[in-house]
Amino acid sequence: MKRFAKSVALALLAGSAVVLASCGGKDKVALNSGKVQEVDIASLVFPLAEKATITGLTSYPANTESNPNNRTIFKRLQEKTNVEVKWTAMQADQWGDKITLAMANPKTLADFVFNASFNDSALLKYADQGIIIALEDYIDKYMPNLKTVFENYPEYRAMCTDSNGHIWAFPWIEQLGQGKEAIQVIDNMSFINKKWLDFLGLPIPSTTAEFERTLIAFRDNEAALQKEFGIDGSIIPMSCIMNDGGQDPYVLINGFGEGYGDADKGRHIAVTDDKKVICSATQEGFKKGTAWLHGLYEQGLIDPESFTQEWSTYVSKGKSGRYGVCFSWDVANIANLADFVPLPVLQADTKNLTAQNGSFTSGFDRGRCVVTAVAKNPALVCAWIDQMYDPFQSPQNNWGTYGENDGFDIFVLGKNEAGYDMLKHAPLGDASPVEVREAESVNGPLAILDKYYGVYVTCPDDAQYRLDWIKDFYTPDIHEKYVYPNVFMTREDTEQLSNLQADITKTINAAKSEWVMNGFSDSDWDAFLKKLDSYKLGAELAIYQKYLDAYFVSLGN
């Protein structure tokens, strides 16, 4: 691998194509230098006059179709473009390890990586090694759909561009609401079983003390609840998956201390109203909230499997009707939507919900898709990827399609007010949104803009009711002025952050699990703070602060 990276770097310095030995040392693999390859734009008009073949790497969710070319979306794209993609597909839960190995070996590289979702560290590392190519000129020359998105929303181009003016990946963009009403302001929504509350004559709790009493009532009325609702299995007052994105329970602690909570579950940072970056896990509210959660666990109110269970187990218990409270992006993914309502922000010392970082500018993934130096015709690859940014195509890639004969479809094909084709969301009924979408969608690079709704696609029902939940239950209690923005750091700072976060995030996540289960003392807390300090938490926050300051300067404030 060192020999491979060094050879690529030397080749880039020479500015010419290079032939490299693969990791096996026998076969030769030609990589292009990254210099833009000019082609006649007329040769990229789809469908191509003659069939072309390109290669791609992608992932697919477990228990869904493993061959991308068997998915209706890709079948139609092949017919539309006359481009066949020879895919190497990896199961999503194995993607992290396998894609790293694939990117390290030129023999296993494809022309592009469709569902890469590389973080900034990986993105800039592969760019520096010459494994992926710069895309800004290809976008301007051969990608009219994405170019139009960037022209209409220049902030997205800015967020995709590094400090040297290069774009290394194609983004995923999903606009659903804006600012404090954006659908991404909260991931791990908490939901409470309204049928249980009504049966027991209980109101929806509004404080942490009321919430605790409600969980106790669920626990103590187990037999009555089982009999009334025909529940097979023990009652679980509250279940979650600790440190697992939308299933994490720490949304409950927002009311403790100054109310920062722990919304950023990967970086554990927040931004104060005076534009300072802080570590949410070192605040007094984190300490008090964690102690409160331990009290719930000690009383048998939190599912003991919450620290180890997988998604399938979590869903299975939820679908069996055993939960009083659970957490997810959408409760319909876990339990019966009709039984649950969002749990409002709970008041403890204060009442606040800290929004997710980056959420005020909508859903955004900078590193969703890359083109590799293996690509012999990168202009064709980019032109094909540009089809994903077609306003009619992006919603299908993101959610699913229409006209299939083998099961539930996300869309039916209808007409908008002007009489043009429009994708209309089919009613979900009792179907799980995530399961239906995983069966049909392909994800990858795409852009869904607010102005598309009612023209190319309807707003999905589950998105609309989630937007309504946010507006009614959460937006009024989002009091902070700022969230940490989507900034593109240098490779040096990105790598330094990655190295720092490896120990810092691991320490914080381990403390959450350990302390909720077993409790902690003041000396444990002090040792925790000292450990984070020894892992250079201050240096990590200083990097974040540097880019936050630069961001506000760029906005003129």
ChimeraX attribute file (.defattr): number of C-alpha atoms within 10 A of each C-alpha:
attribute: neighborCount
match mode: 1-to-1
recipient: residues
	/A:1	13
	/A:2	8
	/A:3	12
	/A:4	18
	/A:5	17
	/A:6	13
	/A:7	18
	/A:8	24
	/A:9	18
	/A:10	14
	/A:11	21
	/A:12	19
	/A:13	10
	/A:14	11
	/A:15	13
	/A:16	13
	/A:17	16
	/A:18	18
	/A:19	14
	/A:20	20
	/A:21	18
	/A:22	19
	/A:23	16
	/A:24	9
	/A:25	8
	/A:26	9
	/A:27	12
	/A:28	15
	/A:29	16
	/A:30	17
	/A:31	22
	/A:32	26
	/A:33	23
	/A:34	23
	/A:35	13
	/A:36	15
	/A:37	13
	/A:38	13
	/A:39	14
	/A:40	9
	/A:41	12
	/A:42	8
	/A:43	13
	/A:44	18
	/A:45	14
	/A:46	15
	/A:47	15
	/A:48	15
	/A:49	11
	/A:50	8
	/A:51	11
	/A:52	13
	/A:53	12
	/A:54	19
	/A:55	17
	/A:56	20
	/A:57	23
	/A:58	24
	/A:59	26
	/A:60	23
	/A:61	16
	/A:62	14
	/A:63	10
	/A:64	13
	/A:65	15
	/A:66	16
	/A:67	15
	/A:68	19
	/A:69	17
	/A:70	10
	/A:71	18
	/A:72	18
	/A:73	20
	/A:74	17
	/A:75	13
	/A:76	12
	/A:77	19
	/A:78	18
	/A:79	13
	/A:80	13
	/A:81	19
	/A:82	18
	/A:83	20
	/A:84	17
	/A:85	20
	/A:86	16
	/A:87	20
	/A:88	17
	/A:89	17
	/A:90	19
	/A:91	17
	/A:92	14
	/A:93	12
	/A:94	13
	/A:95	17
	/A:96	15
	/A:97	9
	/A:98	14
	/A:99	19
	/A:100	11
	/A:101	14
	/A:102	14
	/A:103	18
	/A:104	19
	/A:105	18
	/A:106	24
	/A:107	18
	/A:108	16
	/A:109	23
	/A:110	23
	/A:111	23
	/A:112	25
	/A:113	26
	/A:114	24
	/A:115	23
	/A:116	22
	/A:117	22
	/A:118	20
	/A:119	14
	/A:120	22
	/A:121	20
	/A:122	17
	/A:123	22
	/A:124	24
	/A:125	16
	/A:126	20
	/A:127	23
	/A:128	16
	/A:129	18
	/A:130	25
	/A:131	27
	/A:132	28
	/A:133	26
	/A:134	21
	/A:135	21
	/A:136	20
	/A:137	16
	/A:138	21
	/A:139	21
	/A:140	14
	/A:141	15
	/A:142	23
	/A:143	21
	/A:144	17
	/A:145	20
	/A:146	25
	/A:147	20
	/A:148	14
	/A:149	19
	/A:150	17
	/A:151	11
	/A:152	11
	/A:153	12
	/A:154	13
	/A:155	12
	/A:156	18
	/A:157	20
	/A:158	16
	/A:159	18
	/A:160	24
	/A:161	20
	/A:162	18
	/A:163	11
	/A:164	7
	/A:165	11
	/A:166	15
	/A:167	25
	/A:168	25
	/A:169	28
	/A:170	29
	/A:171	25
	/A:172	23
	/A:173	23
	/A:174	21
	/A:175	18
	/A:176	23
	/A:177	23
	/A:178	15
	/A:179	18
	/A:180	25
	/A:181	23
	/A:182	22
	/A:183	26
	/A:184	27
	/A:185	28
	/A:186	25
	/A:187	22
	/A:188	24
	/A:189	26
	/A:190	28
	/A:191	24
	/A:192	26
	/A:193	25
	/A:194	20
	/A:195	17
	/A:196	21
	/A:197	18
	/A:198	11
	/A:199	12
	/A:200	15
	/A:201	9
	/A:202	15
	/A:203	12
	/A:204	18
	/A:205	19
	/A:206	15
	/A:207	18
	/A:208	20
	/A:209	13
	/A:210	16
	/A:211	19
	/A:212	18
	/A:213	14
	/A:214	24
	/A:215	21
	/A:216	16
	/A:217	17
	/A:218	24
	/A:219	20
	/A:220	13
	/A:221	13
	/A:222	17
	/A:223	13
	/A:224	14
	/A:225	20
	/A:226	16
	/A:227	10
	/A:228	10
	/A:229	13
	/A:230	11
	/A:231	16
	/A:232	12
	/A:233	12
	/A:234	15
	/A:235	22
	/A:236	23
	/A:237	26
	/A:238	26
	/A:239	26
	/A:240	28
	/A:241	23
	/A:242	21
	/A:243	19
	/A:244	18
	/A:245	17
	/A:246	21
	/A:247	23
	/A:248	25
	/A:249	25
	/A:250	24
	/A:251	24
	/A:252	26
	/A:253	30
	/A:254	26
	/A:255	26
	/A:256	26
	/A:257	19
	/A:258	15
	/A:259	25
	/A:260	28
	/A:261	29
	/A:262	30
	/A:263	26
	/A:264	22
	/A:265	22
	/A:266	15
	/A:267	19
	/A:268	20
	/A:269	24
	/A:270	26
	/A:271	22
	/A:272	15
	/A:273	12
	/A:274	9
	/A:275	16
	/A:276	16
	/A:277	22
	/A:278	20
	/A:279	19
	/A:280	22
	/A:281	27
	/A:282	18
	/A:283	17
	/A:284	16
	/A:285	24
	/A:286	25
	/A:287	21
	/A:288	17
	/A:289	25
	/A:290	25
	/A:291	21
	/A:292	20
	/A:293	22
	/A:294	23
	/A:295	18
	/A:296	19
	/A:297	18
	/A:298	14
	/A:299	12
	/A:300	16
	/A:301	25
	/A:302	23
	/A:303	17
	/A:304	15
	/A:305	14
	/A:306	21
	/A:307	19
	/A:308	12
	/A:309	15
	/A:310	12
	/A:311	13
	/A:312	10
	/A:313	12
	/A:314	20
	/A:315	15
	/A:316	13
	/A:317	19
	/A:318	22
	/A:319	15
	/A:320	15
	/A:321	22
	/A:322	24
	/A:323	26
	/A:324	25
	/A:325	27
	/A:326	29
	/A:327	26
	/A:328	22
	/A:329	20
	/A:330	23
	/A:331	25
	/A:332	22
	/A:333	18
	/A:334	24
	/A:335	25
	/A:336	17
	/A:337	16
	/A:338	12
	/A:339	16
	/A:340	22
	/A:341	17
	/A:342	23
	/A:343	23
	/A:344	22
	/A:345	26
	/A:346	24
	/A:347	22
	/A:348	21
	/A:349	16
	/A:350	15
	/A:351	20
	/A:352	25
	/A:353	29
	/A:354	27
	/A:355	31
	/A:356	22
	/A:357	23
	/A:358	19
	/A:359	24
	/A:360	22
	/A:361	23
	/A:362	19
	/A:363	19
	/A:364	20
	/A:365	21
	/A:366	26
	/A:367	25
	/A:368	23
	/A:369	25
	/A:370	31
	/A:371	24
	/A:372	28
	/A:373	26
	/A:374	24
	/A:375	23
	/A:376	15
	/A:377	16
	/A:378	25
	/A:379	25
	/A:380	23
	/A:381	24
	/A:382	21
	/A:383	23
	/A:384	23
	/A:385	23
	/A:386	20
	/A:387	22
	/A:388	23
	/A:389	27
	/A:390	17
	/A:391	20
	/A:392	18
	/A:393	21
	/A:394	26
	/A:395	29
	/A:396	23
	/A:397	22
	/A:398	23
	/A:399	22
	/A:400	25
	/A:401	26
	/A:402	19
	/A:403	13
	/A:404	15
	/A:405	7
	/A:406	6
	/A:407	10
	/A:408	19
	/A:409	21
	/A:410	25
	/A:411	23
	/A:412	16
	/A:413	14
	/A:414	14
	/A:415	16
	/A:416	16
	/A:417	9
	/A:418	8
	/A:419	9
	/A:420	10
	/A:421	15
	/A:422	22
	/A:423	25
	/A:424	22
	/A:425	22
	/A:426	16
	/A:427	15
	/A:428	16
	/A:429	8
	/A:430	12
	/A:431	13
	/A:432	17
	/A:433	19
	/A:434	14
	/A:435	13
	/A:436	18
	/A:437	20
	/A:438	19
	/A:439	21
	/A:440	25
	/A:441	21
	/A:442	26
	/A:443	23
	/A:444	25
	/A:445	29
	/A:446	29
	/A:447	26
	/A:448	24
	/A:449	18
	/A:450	13
	/A:451	12
	/A:452	17
	/A:453	18
	/A:454	15
	/A:455	18
	/A:456	22
	/A:457	26
	/A:458	18
	/A:459	18
	/A:460	21
	/A:461	14
	/A:462	15
	/A:463	14
	/A:464	15
	/A:465	13
	/A:466	19
	/A:467	20
	/A:468	15
	/A:469	19
	/A:470	23
	/A:471	17
	/A:472	14
	/A:473	14
	/A:474	24
	/A:475	23
	/A:476	14
	/A:477	18
	/A:478	16
	/A:479	15
	/A:480	18
	/A:481	13
	/A:482	20
	/A:483	25
	/A:484	24
	/A:485	18
	/A:486	21
	/A:487	19
	/A:488	18
	/A:489	21
	/A:490	15
	/A:491	19
	/A:492	12
	/A:493	17
	/A:494	20
	/A:495	17
	/A:496	15
	/A:497	20
	/A:498	18
	/A:499	14
	/A:500	17
	/A:501	19
	/A:502	12
	/A:503	16
	/A:504	22
	/A:505	18
	/A:506	12
	/A:507	15
	/A:508	21
	/A:509	18
	/A:510	13
	/A:511	19
	/A:512	23
	/A:513	19
	/A:514	14
	/A:515	19
	/A:516	22
	/A:517	21
	/A:518	12
	/A:519	19
	/A:520	16
	/A:521	10
	/A:522	9
	/A:523	9
	/A:524	13
	/A:525	15
	/A:526	11
	/A:527	12
	/A:528	17
	/A:529	16
	/A:530	13
	/A:531	15
	/A:532	19
	/A:533	13
	/A:534	12
	/A:535	18
	/A:536	16
	/A:537	20
	/A:538	13
	/A:539	14
	/A:540	21
	/A:541	16
	/A:542	15
	/A:543	16
	/A:544	19
	/A:545	18
	/A:546	12
	/A:547	18
	/A:548	21
	/A:549	14
	/A:550	13
	/A:551	16
	/A:552	12
	/A:553	10
	/A:554	9
	/A:555	7
	/A:556	7
	/A:557	8
